[in-house]
Amino acid sequence: MFKNFIFIGIFILTTGLLGCQKSPEEMTLDPNQSVISFTSIKKGNIAETHTFKTISGTFASDGLLKVDIQLASVETHIPVRNERMKTLLFEVSKFSTAELTASVNNDFPEGKIRQVSVKAHLNLHGKTVPLTIDAQVARVGGELIVGSLKPVILQVADFGLSEGVDRLMQAAKLPSIARTVPVTFNLVFKP
């Protein structure tokens, strides 16, 4: 009888403690270990890679992945170009964030790497566009790592950004800026 009480006590204690913890599938993006990059091409053949300094996100237990990008945090490594992208292209006073949502199969065993094709939606500049993203996903040390297998190609016209690109060209006195933008990412989600 005493052994049964001990067993029941241990069972209640451990299930109570486990119940207080966050499920390992409910994760938060670590902005210090994550990066989203995009490449712009000017004058036909000059490629420059840029990032966003402020990103956040979650990966829910139901497989919903959400990433928010603060567009005012664009980093081109040239201050005047940062300001031009914020005001002339992204129009951050009207559209401060971009949001990516995707539904991802949440069955990623520890230590395994999988290649997946994910249906997603990107809301940028007031337009929501469906995307297919080819990614590599791994669960390592309790973290979920999601990285692009190949660049996601965005068309500026799909997001109503063509006029913004024209304004950038005029401000920088450039003959051309490509209207196709490759985006890559490496995202780390932690419990």
KESE-803769 format. One record per residue: z, x, y of N, C-alpha, C in turn; chain; residue number from 1; residue in three letters. Coordinates in steps of 0.1 Angstrom, whole numbers, always signed. Atoms other than C-alpha are relative to their C-alpha. Layout:
residues N
{{Z X Y} {Z X Y} {Z X Y} A NUM ala} ...
//
This chain:
residues 191
{{+0 +8 -12} {+0 +0 +0} {+0 +9 +13} A 1 met} {{+0 -9 -11} {+9 +28 +24} {-13 +7 +3} A 2 phe} {{+13 -7 -1} {-24 +46 +17} {-10 -10 +6} A 3 lys} {{+10 +9 -6} {-43 +14 +26} {+3 -1 +15} A 4 asn} {{-3 +1 -15} {-25 +12 +60} {-5 +13 +7} A 5 phe} {{+5 -13 -6} {-34 +49 +66} {-15 -1 +1} A 6 ile} {{+14 +1 +0} {-70 +43 +56} {-5 -10 +11} A 7 phe} {{+4 +10 -10} {-72 +11 +78} {+2 +6 +14} A 8 ile} {{-3 -6 -13} {-56 +30 +107} {-10 +10 +4} A 9 gly} {{+10 -10 -3} {-80 +59 +105} {-13 -7 +3} A 10 ile} {{+12 +7 -2} {-109 +35 +102} {-1 -6 +14} A 11 phe} {{-1 +7 -13} {-98 +15 +133} {-1 +11 +11} A 12 ile} {{-1 -10 -11} {-91 +47 +153} {-14 +6 +1} A 13 leu} {{+13 -7 -2} {-125 +64 +145} {-11 -10 +5} A 14 thr} {{+10 +10 -5} {-146 +32 +150} {+3 -3 +14} A 15 thr} {{-3 +3 -14} {-127 +25 +182} {-5 +12 +9} A 16 gly} {{+4 -12 -8} {-134 +61 +195} {-15 +0 +0} A 17 leu} {{+14 -1 +0} {-170 +60 +184} {-6 -12 +9} A 18 leu} {{+5 +11 -8} {-174 +26 +201} {+1 +2 +15} A 19 gly} {{-2 -3 -14} {-162 +40 +234} {-11 +10 +5} A 20 cys} {{+10 -10 -4} {-189 +67 +233} {-14 -7 +3} A 21 gln} {{+14 +5 -2} {-224 +62 +246} {-8 +3 -12} A 22 lys} {{+9 -2 +11} {-250 +57 +219} {-9 +12 +3} A 23 ser} {{+8 -12 -2} {-270 +89 +214} {-14 -3 +5} A 24 pro} {{+13 +3 -5} {-301 +70 +222} {-1 -4 +15} A 25 glu} {{+0 +3 -14} {-290 +60 +257} {+2 +13 +8} A 26 glu} {{+0 -13 -6} {-299 +91 +276} {-4 +0 +15} A 27 met} {{+4 -2 -14} {-303 +103 +312} {-8 +13 +2} A 28 thr} {{+9 -11 -3} {-330 +126 +325} {+8 +11 +7} A 29 leu} {{-7 -12 -6} {-316 +161 +334} {-11 +5 +10} A 30 asp} {{+10 -5 -10} {-335 +169 +367} {+0 +15 +1} A 31 pro} {{+0 -15 -1} {-325 +206 +365} {-8 +6 -11} A 32 asn} {{+8 -5 +11} {-343 +210 +332} {-14 -7 -1} A 33 gln} {{+12 +8 +1} {-372 +186 +339} {-9 +3 +11} A 34 ser} {{+10 -2 -10} {-404 +190 +358} {-12 -9 -2} A 35 val} {{+13 +7 +0} {-434 +170 +368} {-9 +7 +10} A 36 ile} {{+10 -8 -9} {-464 +189 +382} {-13 -7 +1} A 37 ser} {{+13 +4 -2} {-497 +180 +396} {-9 +10 +6} A 38 phe} {{+9 -11 -5} {-527 +201 +405} {-10 -7 +9} A 39 thr} {{+10 +4 -10} {-549 +196 +436} {-11 +10 +0} A 40 ser} {{+11 -9 -1} {-583 +211 +439} {-7 -2 +13} A 41 ile} {{+6 +1 -13} {-597 +219 +473} {-12 +9 +1} A 42 lys} {{+12 -8 -2} {-630 +234 +485} {-8 +2 -13} A 43 lys} {{+8 +0 +13} {-645 +227 +450} {+6 +9 -11} A 44 gly} {{-5 -9 +10} {-627 +255 +432} {+14 +7 +2} A 45 asn} {{-13 -6 -2} {-593 +263 +446} {+11 -10 -5} A 46 ile} {{-10 +9 +6} {-566 +248 +424} {+14 +5 +4} A 47 ala} {{-14 -3 -3} {-529 +246 +435} {+9 -10 -7} A 48 glu} {{-10 +8 +7} {-500 +233 +415} {+12 -3 +8} A 49 thr} {{-11 +5 -8} {-473 +212 +431} {+10 -7 -9} A 50 his} {{-11 +7 +7} {-440 +196 +419} {+7 -10 +8} A 51 thr} {{-10 +9 -7} {-414 +170 +428} {+14 +6 -2} A 52 phe} {{-13 -5 +1} {-379 +183 +435} {+10 -10 -5} A 53 lys} {{-9 +10 +4} {-362 +150 +429} {-6 -11 -9} A 54 thr} {{+4 +10 +10} {-368 +130 +397} {+13 -5 -7} A 55 ile} {{-11 +5 +8} {-345 +108 +377} {-6 -9 -10} A 56 ser} {{+6 +9 +10} {-348 +86 +347} {+10 -3 -11} A 57 gly} {{-8 +3 +12} {-334 +71 +315} {-9 -2 -12} A 58 thr} {{+6 +3 +12} {-343 +67 +279} {+10 -9 -7} A 59 phe} {{-9 +10 +5} {-327 +35 +266} {-1 -1 -16} A 60 ala} {{-1 +1 +14} {-317 +27 +230} {-11 -8 -6} A 61 ser} {{+11 +8 +5} {-345 +2 +227} {-14 +7 +2} A 62 asp} {{+12 -8 -2} {-371 +29 +235} {-6 +0 +13} A 63 gly} {{+6 +1 -13} {-377 +21 +271} {+3 +13 +8} A 64 leu} {{-1 -13 -7} {-384 +53 +290} {-4 -4 +15} A 65 leu} {{+2 +3 -14} {-382 +51 +328} {+2 +13 +8} A 66 lys} {{-1 -12 -9} {-388 +80 +353} {-3 -4 +14} A 67 val} {{+2 +2 -15} {-385 +77 +391} {-2 +13 +7} A 68 asp} {{+4 -12 -7} {-401 +102 +413} {+2 -3 +15} A 69 ile} {{-2 +1 -15} {-389 +106 +450} {-12 +7 +6} A 70 gln} {{+12 -6 -5} {-423 +112 +467} {+3 +9 +12} A 71 leu} {{-3 -9 -11} {-406 +128 +497} {+5 +13 -4} A 72 ala} {{-4 -13 +6} {-395 +156 +474} {-11 +9 -4} A 73 ser} {{+11 -8 +4} {-430 +169 +469} {+1 +14 +5} A 74 val} {{-2 -14 -4} {-430 +207 +469} {-14 +7 -3} A 75 glu} {{+13 -7 +1} {-463 +225 +476} {+2 +15 +3} A 76 thr} {{-3 -13 -4} {-446 +257 +488} {-6 +4 +13} A 77 his} {{+4 -2 -14} {-461 +253 +522} {+5 -12 +8} A 78 ile} {{-7 +11 -7} {-439 +232 +546} {-9 -10 +7} A 79 pro} {{+8 +9 -7} {-467 +218 +567} {-8 -9 -10} A 80 val} {{+7 +8 +10} {-486 +207 +536} {+10 -10 -7} A 81 arg} {{-10 +10 +5} {-454 +191 +522} {+0 -12 +9} A 82 asn} {{+0 +11 -10} {-452 +170 +554} {-12 -8 +0} A 83 glu} {{+12 +7 +1} {-488 +161 +553} {-1 -9 -12} A 84 arg} {{+1 +8 +12} {-486 +149 +517} {+9 -12 +1} A 85 met} {{-10 +10 -1} {-455 +129 +525} {-5 -11 +9} A 86 lys} {{+4 +10 -10} {-469 +111 +556} {-15 -5 -1} A 87 thr} {{+14 +3 +0} {-507 +112 +552} {-5 -6 -13} A 88 leu} {{+5 +4 +14} {-511 +108 +514} {+9 -11 -6} A 89 leu} {{-9 +9 +7} {-480 +92 +499} {+5 -11 +9} A 90 phe} {{-6 +10 -9} {-469 +73 +530} {+14 -4 -4} A 91 glu} {{-13 +2 +6} {-433 +77 +520} {+8 -10 +8} A 92 val} {{-7 +10 -8} {-421 +54 +549} {-2 -14 -6} A 93 ser} {{+3 +13 +7} {-438 +25 +529} {+3 +1 -15} A 94 lys} {{+0 -2 +15} {-438 +39 +493} {+8 +12 -3} A 95 phe} {{-9 -11 +2} {-408 +61 +487} {+0 +6 -14} A 96 ser} {{-1 -4 +13} {-410 +63 +450} {-12 -3 -9} A 97 thr} {{+9 +3 +11} {-433 +64 +420} {+8 -3 -12} A 98 ala} {{-8 +3 +12} {-421 +49 +388} {-9 -1 -12} A 99 glu} {{+7 +0 +12} {-433 +55 +353} {+9 -7 -10} A 100 leu} {{-7 +6 +10} {-423 +32 +325} {-9 +1 -13} A 101 thr} {{+7 -1 +13} {-432 +35 +288} {+9 -5 -11} A 102 ala} {{-8 +4 +12} {-421 +21 +255} {-3 +10 -11} A 103 ser} {{+2 -11 +10} {-415 +49 +230} {+8 -3 -12} A 104 val} {{-7 +1 +13} {-406 +47 +193} {+12 +9 +1} A 105 asn} {{-12 -7 -2} {-370 +57 +193} {+5 +7 -13} A 106 asn} {{-3 -6 +13} {-371 +71 +157} {-4 +14 +0} A 107 asp} {{+2 -14 +0} {-369 +108 +164} {+11 +7 -6} A 108 phe} {{-12 -7 +6} {-347 +126 +139} {+2 +14 +6} A 109 pro} {{-4 -13 -5} {-328 +157 +150} {-8 +11 -6} A 110 glu} {{+8 -12 +4} {-348 +189 +148} {-14 -2 -3} A 111 gly} {{+14 +3 +3} {-381 +172 +144} {-8 -1 +12} A 112 lys} {{+9 +1 -11} {-411 +175 +167} {-12 -10 -4} A 113 ile} {{+11 +10 +3} {-437 +146 +168} {-9 +0 +12} A 114 arg} {{+10 +3 -11} {-469 +141 +187} {-3 -15 +0} A 115 gln} {{+2 +14 -1} {-473 +106 +200} {-10 -3 +11} A 116 val} {{+8 +5 -11} {-497 +86 +221} {+7 -13 +5} A 117 ser} {{-9 +10 -6} {-477 +64 +244} {-7 -9 +11} A 118 val} {{+5 +9 -10} {-488 +33 +264} {+10 +0 +11} A 119 lys} {{-9 -1 -11} {-473 +36 +299} {-6 -8 +12} A 120 ala} {{+5 +6 -13} {-475 +21 +334} {+6 +9 +11} A 121 his} {{-4 -7 -12} {-474 +41 +366} {-1 -8 +12} A 122 leu} {{+1 +7 -12} {-465 +24 +398} {+1 +10 +11} A 123 asn} {{+1 -11 -10} {-476 +46 +427} {-8 -7 +12} A 124 leu} {{+7 +5 -12} {-485 +36 +463} {-3 -15 -1} A 125 his} {{+2 +14 +1} {-480 -1 +455} {-9 -5 -10} A 126 gly} {{+9 +4 +11} {-504 -1 +426} {+6 +4 -14} A 127 lys} {{-4 -3 +14} {-495 -3 +389} {-12 +1 -9} A 128 thr} {{+11 -3 +9} {-519 +13 +365} {+4 +3 -14} A 129 val} {{-3 -3 +14} {-518 +14 +327} {-5 +14 -3} A 130 pro} {{+4 -14 +4} {-520 +49 +312} {+3 +2 -15} A 131 leu} {{-3 -5 +14} {-522 +64 +277} {+4 +15 +2} A 132 thr} {{-5 -14 -1} {-501 +96 +275} {+2 +6 -13} A 133 ile} {{-1 -8 +13} {-504 +121 +247} {+12 +10 +3} A 134 asp} {{-12 -8 -2} {-470 +138 +244} {+6 +5 -13} A 135 ala} {{-8 -6 +11} {-448 +159 +222} {+14 -3 +2} A 136 gln} {{-14 +4 -1} {-413 +146 +215} {+8 +7 -10} A 137 val} {{-9 -7 +9} {-384 +165 +200} {+14 -4 +3} A 138 ala} {{-15 +2 -2} {-347 +158 +195} {+6 +13 -5} A 139 arg} {{-6 -13 +3} {-328 +191 +197} {+14 +0 +6} A 140 val} {{-14 -1 -5} {-291 +195 +200} {+5 -12 +7} A 141 gly} {{-4 +13 -6} {-287 +158 +208} {-8 -3 +12} A 142 gly} {{+9 +3 -12} {-312 +161 +237} {-14 -5 -5} A 143 glu} {{+14 +4 +3} {-346 +144 +237} {-9 +7 +10} A 144 leu} {{+9 -7 -9} {-374 +165 +251} {-14 -6 -2} A 145 ile} {{+13 +6 -1} {-407 +149 +261} {-9 +8 +9} A 146 val} {{+9 -8 -8} {-436 +170 +272} {-15 -4 -2} A 147 gly} {{+14 +3 +1} {-473 +165 +279} {-7 +9 -10} A 148 ser} {{+9 -8 +8} {-497 +176 +252} {-12 +5 +7} A 149 leu} {{+11 -3 -8} {-525 +175 +276} {+2 -7 +14} A 150 lys} {{-2 +6 -13} {-527 +167 +313} {-4 -15 +0} A 151 pro} {{+3 +14 -2} {-526 +130 +323} {-9 +0 +12} A 152 val} {{+10 +0 -11} {-557 +125 +345} {+1 -13 +8} A 153 ile} {{-1 +11 -9} {-551 +103 +375} {-12 +0 +10} A 154 leu} {{+11 +2 -10} {-579 +89 +398} {+7 -5 +12} A 155 gln} {{-7 +5 -12} {-567 +86 +434} {-4 -14 +4} A 156 val} {{+5 +13 -4} {-588 +55 +440} {+8 -11 -8} A 157 ala} {{-8 +11 +8} {-568 +36 +412} {+13 -3 +7} A 158 asp} {{-13 +2 -7} {-537 +40 +434} {-2 -3 +15} A 159 phe} {{+2 +2 -14} {-553 +33 +468} {+3 +12 +8} A 160 gly} {{-3 -12 -7} {-549 +69 +478} {-12 +7 +6} A 161 leu} {{+12 -7 -5} {-585 +77 +488} {+0 +2 +15} A 162 ser} {{-1 -1 -14} {-579 +71 +525} {+10 +11 +3} A 163 glu} {{-9 -11 -2} {-549 +94 +523} {-5 +14 -3} A 164 gly} {{+7 -13 +3} {-570 +122 +507} {-9 +3 +12} A 165 val} {{+9 -2 -12} {-595 +117 +536} {+8 +5 +12} A 166 asp} {{-9 -5 -11} {-566 +121 +561} {+4 +14 -2} A 167 arg} {{-3 -14 +2} {-555 +153 +544} {-11 +9 +2} A 168 leu} {{+12 -9 -3} {-590 +167 +545} {-2 +2 +15} A 169 met} {{+1 -2 -14} {-592 +160 +582} {+10 +8 +6} A 170 gln} {{-11 -8 -6} {-558 +174 +590} {-1 +15 -3} A 171 ala} {{+1 -14 +5} {-564 +206 +570} {-14 +6 +3} A 172 ala} {{+14 -4 -3} {-601 +208 +581} {-6 +6 -13} A 173 lys} {{+6 -4 +13} {-612 +210 +544} {-13 -8 -2} A 174 leu} {{+12 +7 +3} {-647 +201 +532} {+2 -9 -12} A 175 pro} {{-2 +8 +11} {-633 +186 +500} {+13 +1 -6} A 176 ser} {{-12 +0 +9} {-603 +176 +479} {-4 -9 -11} A 177 ile} {{+3 +7 +12} {-608 +165 +444} {+7 -14 -1} A 178 ala} {{-6 +13 +1} {-602 +128 +437} {+5 -3 -14} A 179 arg} {{-6 +0 +14} {-591 +135 +401} {+11 +10 +0} A 180 thr} {{-12 -8 -1} {-556 +148 +397} {+7 +2 -14} A 181 val} {{-7 -1 +13} {-542 +163 +364} {+15 +2 +3} A 182 pro} {{-14 +0 -1} {-505 +158 +359} {+6 +4 -13} A 183 val} {{-7 -5 +12} {-482 +176 +334} {+15 -2 +2} A 184 thr} {{-14 +2 -1} {-446 +171 +326} {+8 +6 -12} A 185 phe} {{-10 -3 +11} {-416 +183 +306} {+13 -6 +4} A 186 asn} {{-12 +8 -4} {-387 +159 +306} {+11 +2 -11} A 187 leu} {{-12 -1 +9} {-352 +165 +291} {+10 -11 +3} A 188 val} {{-9 +11 -1} {-330 +136 +284} {+13 +4 -8} A 189 phe} {{-12 -4 +6} {-293 +141 +276} {+9 -13 -2} A 190 lys} {{-9 +11 +2} {-267 +117 +262} {+10 -2 +11} A 191 pro} 
//
